[in-house]
Amino acid sequence: MMLECSDSGCNPLQSDFPYSFSEDGHLRHRVTSEPYRFTFRLDDVRETDREHHSLCHYITQHVYELLEKKFHLLKVHLEEHSFVFTSPGALDHPGSLLVLIQDRGTARSGVWSWKLSAHEGLERGSQIPYLRWAAQESCAVIIMNPNEGGKTLEHHVHLVWERLVSRSSAEHVFVVAHGYGGLAFVDLLCRQLEEIQRRVKAVAFLDSSHSLWHQPLGKAGRDWLKSHSRTWILSTKPLNRSVGSLKAGCPQISAGTQCHDSVPAVCMESVFRFFTKTIKPKATPTPFEIITRSKSRTHDQNSNLV
């Protein structure tokens, strides 16, 4: 069941929601401290919808508060009912810029999956671990919010690129795209190929919905993706094992899970290693001399003379 939840459409008071996040990021009952359990009522669909909306709203508002108060991110409005979060001075930061794009659905800025956030905690379901890495690496951040505002995800990604990313001073732009977010990024690539080739250093597709053969991306775009992106896909193989496909268009590796919502959390360290590798200076080969038998004999003779 895919239910939409907007900040303007569901505003239960915090006291009406019987759960709250603990200090370690797990959702627990305010009185009993029991882990969260979603109550699905077949005989009362309206009450089930109400609980879903309350859960979605509570997680969204809690994460927004963390983004602003703990990570000091700024809310930047783009259009009516459309906004994103950025780190202070993100557009003027000369180093690296991390751009996060969620999947299509109900997740808002700062959240990969409200289901995982509710049942397994914010370390698994939110984008907070990615923000922590960005802070440690002195990397600026733009968190998209494609499911807010009533427009298509493709429109939102294009708008954020035009208004923010394209105007940034970042030397390296890294993109993490989950699910349909990958399709929206490839749609942007089709429209802004030369600029993206010039600005984006690497793209991590996480169980992405994009298709290099059904989206109008020419040979130049496919060649660029082949050398600048990696795709982590659902697989029974261990994390980072190669998962070949003739139609992939770019290197595909195992996400180490068969759960779509879990991919961002499971693959995070692998994604960051990929990003770091793309900007790490290549080591200069150290010249060495091949020691032949005659050279070795001459060296021994000279040593005996000393």
N, C-alpha and C positions, 0 to 999 in steps of 0.2 A: 504494500500500500504506500503510494507516494503522496504525501500530504504537504502542501505548502504552508510555510509559517513565516510571516513578516513581522517586523518589530511593531508595525502599526496595527497589525491584525490580531495580536494576542498579547495582552498585557496583564497577566495575572500578577497580583502582588506577591512579592517574594515569600511572605508568610503563608500564602495559600499553597505553595509547593512544599511538600513535606520532606524533601531531601535537600542536602547541601554538600558542597565539595569539602572534603577534609584537607588538611595541610599537604598531604601527599598526593592530592589530585584525584581522589576517588569519591564517587557520589554515594553518600550514605544517609540513612534516615535520621532526621534531626533528633528523634527521641530514642530509638532503639539502636542506632548506629549500624543497622543491617544494610548490606549492599543493595543498590537499586534493583528493582524488579518491575518490568513494565507489565501492567495489567491489561490484557486484551479481553474485552467483553463482547462475545458474539451476540449477546442479547441486548446490548446497549452501545451501538456504534457511535452515538453522539458523545457518550462519556469517554469512549476510547479515543475519539478525536480530540476531546478536550485535554486528556492527559498527554497525548502526543504534542499538542500545541504548547502546553505548559512546560514540558520537558525541553522542547526545542528552544523556547524563549529563555528559560532559565540558563541553559548551557550557553546560549549566545550572549546574554548579558553578562554572565560571569566571565567568559573569555574576553569580551570587550573590555571589561574592567581590568583584567590582567594585562591586556595589551597596552592600555593607557597608563595604569599606575605602576605596574612592575617593570614593563619594558619601555615605558615612556614613548610609545608610538603616538602619532598624530592622526586624527581622522580628517581625511581630505575629501571634500564633496566634489563630485564631477558633474552630476545632473540631479534633477529632483529625485529624491529617494535612492540615489546611487552614490556610494562613497567607498573609499578604500582606506587602509592604514599604511602609513609610511614611517620610517624612522626619521628623527629630526635631521634636517639638512640632507635628506636622501638624494635630492637632485644635484646638490653641489659636491657630493662626496666623490673624490677622484679615484678611489680604489675600486672595489667590487660591489656589485649590486645584485641581491638575491630577489627574484620575483617568484611568488607562489601562486599557482592557479588551481583552484579546487575543481572537483567533479561537479557535474550537473545534479541538482537535487535541492535539499533543504539546508545544507551546510553554509554557514556564513564565514566572514573573515576570521581567521585564527583556528578554524575547525576543519579537519579532513572528514571526520565522520562523527555525527552526534551519537550514533549507536555505540561506537567504540568508546567515546568519551563517557557515556553513561554506564556502560557495563565493564569496561576495562581501565578506565581512567584517562586523564588528560595527557599523560605521557604517550599513550597509544593512539588516542583519537584526535588530539589537537595538533596545531602547528608550533606549539611552544618549544619542543626540542629543536626545531629548525631555527627559531629565533635565538635560542641559547647559543647554537653554533655560530650564527651570524654575529652575535655580540662578541664571542670569543675571537673571531677572525677579523673583527673591525670591519664588518661588511654591512653596507646599507641594505634596507629591506623595503619592498613594496608587497603588501598582501592584497591580492585582488578579492573582490566580493561579488562574483558573477551571478549569484542566485538572489541578489537584492536589487530592487529597482524595476522589475517587470520587463526588462529587455532581454534579448537573447544573450547567451554566453559569448557568442562570437562578437556581438556589438560591444559588450563590456570590455573584452580583451583588447579590441581595436581601440576603444576609447582610452583605456589606461596607457596603451602604447603611445598614442598621439599626444595625450595631455601630460604624461609623466615620463615614461621610460625614454622616449626619443629625445627628451630635453635634458636628460641627466648627464652629468659629467663623468660617469663611471667609465673606467678603462675596461672592465670586464663585467658583462651582464650574464648571470646564470639564471636559468629558468627551470622550475620544477612544475610539471603539469600532470595532474592526476585524472584518469578517466577521460571524460568529455573535454576536460581542460586541454588535453593534448590535441584533440581535433580542432579546438578553437585556436590554439597556437599555430597549427599548420595552416589553418585558414588565413591567419594573419601573415604567415610566411608567403603564402600565395600572392598576397596583395602588396607586401612590403619587402620583397626578397632582397634587394640590394642593401637596404638599410639594416635589416636583421643580420645579413651576412657580415656587415661591417661592425655591428654593435654587440651581438650575442656571441659569447665565447663557447657556451655549452648548454645543452638541453637534456634534462632527465625526464623521460616519459615513464610514468608509473601506471602500468596496466592501462595504457592509453587507448582511446577509441579512434585515433586518427588512422587514415588510410592513404598511403602514398599513391595508390593506384586509382582511387575513387575521388580524390580531391585533385583539383587542377594544378598540380605542382609539376613544373617542367624538369628537365634533366639537371639543370643547374641547381635547383632546389633540392632534388633528391641526392645529388652528389654532396651538397653541403651538409645535409642531415646525416649522411653516411659517415662523415668525418667529424661531426660536431655533436652527435647525440648518442644516447644509449637508451634502450627500452627494457624495462624490467617487466616481465610478464608472469602470470600465474603459472605455477609449475609444481610438480611433485619433486623436482630435483632440488638439491641444496642451493642455498643462496649463492648467486654469482656464477653458477654453472652455465656454460653456453647452451642456448636453445636455438638452434639454427632454423632458418626459414628462408626459402628462395624469394619470398615476396616481402620480407621484412623491410628491406631498404636501408636498415641501419643495424648495428650489432644488437642482438637480443640476448638477454641473460635472465636466468631464473630469479624470481622475486623471493623464492624460498617460502612461499605460502600459496594457498589456493583461495584465500579470502581477499576479495577486491579492496575492502575497507582497510585491511591491515597493511597493504603494500607500502604506503608512505613511512610507517613506523619501522617495519622490518628492514626496508632497504636504505634507511637514512644514512647510515655510516658508509655504505657502498656508494651512494650518490655523492657524498662529500669527498670521498677519495677520488672519484672520477673528476669532479670539479677541480680539486687541488692539482691533480695530474696535468690538467690542460694548461695551467699557468706556471707549472714548475719548470724552470730553465732546464733544457736538455744538457746532460753532462757532456763535456768535451772529451772525446776519446783520448786516453793517455797513450802517447807514442811509446812503443817498446821495441827493443832490439832483439832480433832472433839470434840466439846463441848457437852457433854451429860447433861441430866437434873440433874444427881447426882453430876457431877463436878461443874455445875453452882451453885447448892445449897451450896456445900462445900465452893466455892469461896465467896459467899455472907456472909456465917457465919464467915469466916476468916476476911472479910472486916469489919464486925461489931465489931470484937475483937480489931481492931487497934485503 
